[in-house]
Amino acid sequence: LNILYKLQARDELSYKIYFNEHFNPFVNTKSDSVNIDRETGLAQAIKFLQKTSKLDPSLRDVSYYLGMAYLNKLPADRSNRVLAQKAFLSAITKNCLIKSAYDYAFTFLIDNGEFGKAQDVVDKYELNFPEDQISILLFKVNLGMQLRNFDTVVELAKKIIKHFPDTTKGYMIMANALYAKRDTESADVYYDKAIQIDK
């Protein structure tokens, strides 16, 4: 059995094919021509992913899929969320190139009030996806709003408006930050600009 797992874990592509064909946790699947329900599929996926991760810890995406399996496992309780968070953070430390791993980890950390670790996730995302400026800015905006660093958010909103002037995001962020600073008059100007763009 260990030889089988080693062969399946040898590279990312063979792992993904095997996972998707046999243990995809998001739909009812067939495994060896036998129908299995979603929860059974998830349990098998978790077992397979854990073994794969132990046999070849360098595989970047395995931890991401393990996180997704825990996230979708019933019951949807705190213990499964904690396991999912650990798996997503593990994926990030391995420089996983699946962007949603960073989204999930960031959201969990923000929800838990772990803002320093959330900043680490943003830094890692910026390192791995430097071309994705809008997502980097939005991560920083979210963190800034959580920390009530409204001056920082205003500066970030200026950058978003400069680089993406035809979208409402920057204007809405600016308006919300100004409103939070109790500058309602200026906030209204940016809300109006957002409305004009959205027409």
C-alpha positions as CSV (number, residue, x, y, z in Angstrom):
1,L,0.0,0.0,0.0
2,N,2.8,2.4,0.8
3,I,4.4,1.8,-2.6
4,L,1.0,2.7,-4.2
5,Y,0.8,6.0,-2.2
6,K,4.5,6.8,-3.1
7,L,3.7,6.3,-6.8
8,Q,0.6,8.4,-6.5
9,A,2.4,11.2,-4.6
10,R,5.4,11.2,-7.0
11,D,4.3,14.4,-8.8
12,E,1.5,17.0,-8.6
13,L,-0.2,15.9,-11.8
14,S,-0.6,12.2,-10.9
15,Y,-1.8,13.2,-7.5
16,K,-4.5,15.6,-8.9
17,I,-5.7,13.1,-11.4
18,Y,-6.0,10.4,-8.8
19,F,-7.7,12.7,-6.3
20,N,-10.2,14.0,-8.9
21,E,-11.1,10.6,-10.2
22,H,-11.5,8.8,-6.9
23,F,-12.0,11.2,-4.0
24,N,-13.3,14.5,-5.2
25,P,-15.2,15.6,-2.0
26,F,-17.5,18.1,-3.6
27,V,-19.7,15.8,-5.6
28,N,-20.9,12.2,-5.4
29,T,-18.2,10.1,-7.1
30,K,-17.4,6.6,-8.1
31,S,-14.4,4.7,-6.6
32,D,-13.5,1.4,-8.2
33,S,-17.0,1.4,-9.8
34,V,-18.8,1.6,-6.5
35,N,-20.9,4.6,-5.7
36,I,-19.8,6.4,-2.6
37,D,-21.6,9.2,-0.8
38,R,-20.1,12.6,-0.2
39,E,-19.2,12.0,3.5
40,T,-17.5,8.7,2.7
41,G,-15.7,10.4,-0.2
42,L,-14.5,13.1,2.2
43,A,-13.3,10.6,4.8
44,Q,-11.4,8.7,2.2
45,A,-10.0,11.8,0.7
46,I,-8.7,13.0,4.1
47,K,-7.1,9.6,4.8
48,F,-5.5,9.6,1.4
49,L,-4.3,13.2,1.6
50,Q,-2.8,12.7,5.1
51,K,-0.8,9.7,3.9
52,T,0.3,11.5,0.7
53,S,1.4,14.4,2.8
54,K,3.5,12.2,5.1
55,L,5.1,10.3,2.2
56,D,5.9,13.5,0.2
57,P,5.7,16.7,2.3
58,S,7.0,18.7,-0.6
59,L,3.8,18.5,-2.6
60,R,2.3,22.0,-2.4
61,D,-1.3,21.4,-3.3
62,V,-2.0,18.4,-1.0
63,S,-2.4,20.6,2.1
64,Y,-4.8,22.9,0.2
65,Y,-7.1,19.9,-0.8
66,L,-6.9,18.6,2.7
67,G,-8.1,22.0,3.9
68,M,-11.0,21.9,1.4
69,A,-11.9,18.4,2.6
70,Y,-12.0,19.5,6.2
71,L,-13.9,22.6,5.3
72,N,-16.6,20.5,3.6
73,K,-16.7,17.7,6.2
74,L,-19.7,17.3,8.4
75,P,-20.3,18.4,11.1
76,A,-19.3,21.9,10.1
77,D,-18.0,22.6,13.6
78,R,-15.0,24.4,15.1
79,S,-12.8,21.4,15.1
80,N,-13.1,20.9,11.3
81,R,-12.5,24.6,10.8
82,V,-9.4,24.5,12.9
83,L,-8.1,21.5,10.9
84,A,-8.9,23.3,7.7
85,Q,-7.1,26.5,8.8
86,K,-4.0,24.5,9.7
87,A,-4.0,22.8,6.4
88,F,-4.4,26.1,4.4
89,L,-1.5,27.6,6.5
90,S,0.6,24.5,5.7
91,A,-0.1,24.9,2.0
92,I,1.0,28.6,2.2
93,T,4.2,27.7,4.0
94,K,4.9,25.4,1.0
95,N,4.3,28.3,-1.4
96,C,1.1,26.7,-2.8
97,L,0.1,28.4,-6.0
98,I,-3.7,28.0,-5.5
99,K,-4.9,31.5,-4.7
100,S,-7.9,30.5,-2.7
101,A,-5.7,28.8,-0.1
102,Y,-4.6,32.4,0.8
103,D,-8.2,33.6,0.8
104,Y,-9.3,30.9,3.2
105,A,-6.4,31.2,5.5
106,F,-6.7,35.0,5.6
107,T,-10.4,34.9,6.4
108,F,-9.9,32.3,9.2
109,L,-7.2,34.4,10.8
110,I,-9.2,37.7,10.5
111,D,-12.2,35.9,12.1
112,N,-9.9,34.7,14.9
113,G,-8.4,38.2,15.4
114,E,-4.9,36.8,14.5
115,F,-4.0,40.0,12.6
116,G,-0.2,39.4,12.7
117,K,-0.6,36.0,11.1
118,A,-3.0,37.5,8.6
119,Q,-0.3,40.0,7.6
120,D,2.1,37.1,7.1
121,V,-0.4,35.5,4.7
122,V,-0.6,38.8,2.7
123,D,3.2,39.0,2.6
124,K,3.4,35.5,1.3
125,Y,0.7,36.2,-1.3
126,E,2.5,39.3,-2.5
127,L,5.7,37.2,-2.8
128,N,4.0,34.4,-4.8
129,F,1.6,36.6,-6.9
130,P,3.3,40.0,-7.4
131,E,1.3,40.6,-10.6
132,D,-2.0,40.4,-8.8
133,Q,-2.0,43.9,-7.5
134,I,-5.7,44.3,-7.0
135,S,-5.9,41.2,-4.7
136,I,-2.8,42.4,-2.7
137,L,-4.4,45.8,-2.2
138,L,-7.8,44.3,-1.2
139,F,-6.1,42.0,1.4
140,K,-4.3,45.1,2.8
141,V,-7.6,47.1,2.8
142,N,-9.4,44.3,4.7
143,L,-6.6,44.1,7.3
144,G,-6.5,47.9,7.6
145,M,-10.2,48.1,8.2
146,Q,-10.1,45.4,10.8
147,L,-7.2,47.2,12.6
148,R,-9.1,50.5,12.2
149,N,-6.1,52.0,10.4
150,F,-8.3,54.2,8.3
151,D,-5.5,56.5,7.1
152,T,-3.7,53.5,5.7
153,V,-6.9,52.4,4.0
154,V,-7.4,55.8,2.4
155,E,-3.9,55.6,0.9
156,L,-4.6,52.1,-0.4
157,A,-7.9,53.3,-1.9
158,K,-6.0,56.0,-3.7
159,K,-3.8,53.3,-5.3
160,I,-6.8,51.3,-6.3
161,I,-8.5,54.3,-7.9
162,K,-5.3,55.2,-9.7
163,H,-4.7,51.7,-11.2
164,F,-8.4,50.7,-11.6
165,P,-10.3,54.0,-12.2
166,D,-13.2,52.4,-14.0
167,T,-14.3,50.1,-11.2
168,T,-16.3,51.1,-8.1
169,K,-14.1,49.2,-5.6
170,G,-11.6,52.0,-4.9
171,Y,-14.3,54.6,-4.6
172,M,-16.4,52.5,-2.2
173,I,-13.3,51.6,-0.1
174,M,-12.4,55.3,0.0
175,A,-15.9,56.3,1.0
176,N,-16.1,53.6,3.7
177,A,-12.7,54.6,5.2
178,L,-13.7,58.3,5.2
179,Y,-17.0,57.5,6.7
180,A,-15.2,55.5,9.4
181,K,-13.1,58.6,10.0
182,R,-16.3,60.6,10.4
183,D,-15.6,62.6,7.3
184,T,-19.1,62.1,6.0
185,E,-19.0,65.0,3.5
186,S,-15.9,63.6,1.7
187,A,-17.3,60.1,2.0
188,D,-20.5,61.2,0.2
189,V,-18.4,62.5,-2.7
190,Y,-16.8,59.1,-3.2
191,Y,-20.1,57.2,-2.8
192,D,-21.5,59.5,-5.6
193,K,-18.5,58.7,-7.8
194,A,-19.1,55.0,-7.3
195,I,-22.7,55.3,-8.2
196,Q,-21.8,57.2,-11.4
197,I,-19.4,54.5,-12.5
198,D,-22.0,51.8,-11.7
199,K,-24.6,53.4,-14.0
